[in-house]
């Protein structure tokens, strides 16, 4: 446990308002999870802070949430759901953008000049097949 967190948690009287990092320490969450809880409406900052400004939270409201098992369960579920959705979007985005691969072949035109022809293929399967072919074919270096 980091020393600042330990000192904060050992205070006999907590301050009336807490920063997001202190809220995370107090409620048992990670600091990067507090903005998720704010965005989902489970935590409400004091006043009307700017979007990119420091947000403070009332200790009295947090004390009630600290003791509320149903709220803690909901907050934990929201965090899990957030990361599940984010990971699913990441996986779907990878599948939505196929990888461009190209193959080059040589041919001789009617005048006897060699030409390089390039064909492009847009598919993940092609990329996988190309990788397998490269691994299995002998290469000269």
Backbone torsions as a table, in degrees:
resi	resn	phi	psi	omega
1	UNK	NA	135.9	-178.3
2	UNK	-73.6	152.9	-171.5
3	UNK	-65.7	-36.1	178.6
4	UNK	-64.2	-41.8	179.0
5	UNK	-64.1	-44.2	-179.9
6	UNK	-61.8	-44.1	178.3
7	UNK	-62.1	-42.6	-179.4
8	UNK	-63.4	-46.7	-177.6
9	UNK	-67.7	-20.3	178.6
10	UNK	-92.5	2.9	177.9
11	UNK	-64.6	138.0	177.8
12	UNK	-76.9	-36.7	177.7
13	UNK	-123.7	118.2	179.4
14	UNK	-83.1	152.1	178.2
15	UNK	-62.7	159.9	-178.5
16	UNK	-69.5	-29.4	177.0
17	UNK	-130.5	146.9	-175.3
18	UNK	-125.6	149.4	174.0
19	UNK	-79.0	171.4	-179.5
20	UNK	-60.3	-39.4	179.8
21	UNK	-65.5	-41.6	178.6
22	UNK	-67.4	-36.2	176.3
23	UNK	-61.9	-42.9	179.1
24	UNK	-60.6	-45.3	178.3
25	UNK	-60.9	-44.9	-175.1
26	UNK	-65.9	-41.7	-176.5
27	UNK	-90.9	-10.9	178.2
28	UNK	87.9	23.2	176.7
29	UNK	-106.5	172.6	173.1
30	UNK	-85.2	152.9	-177.6
31	UNK	-60.8	-35.5	-179.2
32	UNK	-74.2	-9.0	178.9
33	UNK	-88.4	-18.1	-178.1
34	UNK	-63.3	-45.4	176.4
35	UNK	-59.9	-29.8	176.9
36	UNK	-66.1	-45.1	179.7
37	UNK	-65.5	-35.4	177.4
38	UNK	-67.4	-44.7	-179.1
39	UNK	-62.8	-34.8	179.6
40	UNK	-84.9	-1.8	176.3
41	UNK	84.4	11.1	179.9
42	UNK	-85.7	-20.4	173.6
43	UNK	-126.6	140.5	179.5
44	UNK	-122.4	121.1	178.0
45	UNK	-72.9	159.0	177.7
46	UNK	-72.1	143.3	175.2
47	UNK	66.3	-148.6	-179.5
48	UNK	-129.2	75.0	-176.8
49	UNK	-70.5	150.9	175.3
50	UNK	-64.8	158.5	-176.8
51	UNK	-55.6	-42.6	-176.9
52	UNK	-102.1	16.0	-178.7
53	UNK	-95.4	173.1	177.8
54	UNK	-72.2	133.3	179.8
55	UNK	-108.6	135.9	177.9
56	UNK	-113.4	150.3	-177.4
57	UNK	-128.4	144.7	-178.2
58	UNK	-75.4	130.2	-179.6
59	UNK	-65.6	-36.1	-179.2
60	UNK	-62.6	-42.4	178.3
61	UNK	-67.1	-38.5	-179.6
62	UNK	-67.5	-33.5	178.5
63	UNK	-62.8	-40.5	177.7
64	UNK	-65.2	-43.3	179.8
65	UNK	-66.4	-34.5	179.8
66	UNK	-60.5	-32.0	-178.2
67	UNK	-93.3	-12.0	-174.6
68	UNK	-89.2	105.0	-177.0
69	UNK	-66.0	-38.1	179.2
70	UNK	-63.2	-41.8	179.1
71	UNK	-65.8	-43.2	179.2
72	UNK	-61.3	-38.4	177.4
73	UNK	-64.6	-46.6	178.5
74	UNK	-61.1	-44.5	-179.6
75	UNK	-62.3	-42.8	178.3
76	UNK	-63.5	-41.1	178.7
77	UNK	-65.0	-38.4	178.6
78	UNK	-63.5	-41.0	179.0
79	UNK	-63.8	-46.3	179.9
80	UNK	-62.3	-44.5	179.9
81	UNK	-63.5	-39.7	178.6
82	UNK	-58.3	-49.2	-177.8
83	UNK	-71.2	-32.9	176.7
84	UNK	-63.4	-46.1	179.0
85	UNK	-64.5	-42.7	-178.6
86	UNK	-64.3	-42.4	178.5
87	UNK	-67.8	-35.5	177.8
88	UNK	-66.9	-41.0	177.6
89	UNK	-62.6	-39.8	179.6
90	UNK	-63.8	-43.9	179.5
91	UNK	-65.3	-43.7	179.4
92	UNK	-67.1	-34.8	178.8
93	UNK	-66.3	-37.6	177.8
94	UNK	-62.8	-38.8	-179.1
95	UNK	-76.3	-27.6	-176.8
96	UNK	-75.2	-23.7	-178.4
97	UNK	-110.3	98.3	-179.5
98	UNK	-67.7	155.3	-179.7
99	UNK	-87.7	132.2	178.1
100	UNK	-83.1	126.9	175.6
101	UNK	-125.0	153.3	178.0
102	UNK	-136.7	148.5	175.6
103	UNK	-123.5	144.3	-179.1
104	UNK	-116.3	131.6	176.5
105	UNK	-128.5	157.5	178.1
106	UNK	-108.0	143.0	174.1
107	UNK	-140.3	162.9	179.3
108	UNK	-110.5	125.9	179.7
109	UNK	-81.6	-177.1	-174.4
110	UNK	-66.3	-21.9	179.4
111	UNK	-90.1	-0.1	179.9
112	UNK	90.3	5.5	178.8
113	UNK	-86.1	140.6	178.1
114	UNK	-82.2	138.4	177.7
115	UNK	-125.4	146.8	173.3
116	UNK	-100.6	125.5	178.2
117	UNK	-108.2	137.1	-178.9
118	UNK	-122.7	132.4	175.8
119	UNK	-120.4	140.7	-180.0
120	UNK	-110.4	141.6	177.7
121	UNK	-128.2	138.0	-177.1
122	UNK	-113.6	84.2	175.0
123	UNK	-164.1	150.4	176.5
124	UNK	-70.2	-35.8	180.0
125	UNK	-61.9	-40.0	178.6
126	UNK	-62.4	-43.4	178.9
127	UNK	-60.4	-44.1	-179.9
128	UNK	-64.7	-41.6	179.3
129	UNK	-65.8	-39.4	179.4
130	UNK	-63.8	-40.9	179.6
131	UNK	-64.4	-40.9	179.1
132	UNK	-65.8	-41.8	179.9
133	UNK	-63.1	-44.4	179.6
134	UNK	-61.3	-39.0	-179.5
135	UNK	-68.4	-36.3	-173.7
136	UNK	-89.4	-14.8	-176.6
137	UNK	-92.7	146.6	177.1
138	UNK	-73.7	140.2	-180.0
139	UNK	-116.3	146.3	176.1
140	UNK	-108.2	132.1	-177.5
141	UNK	-124.1	NA	NA
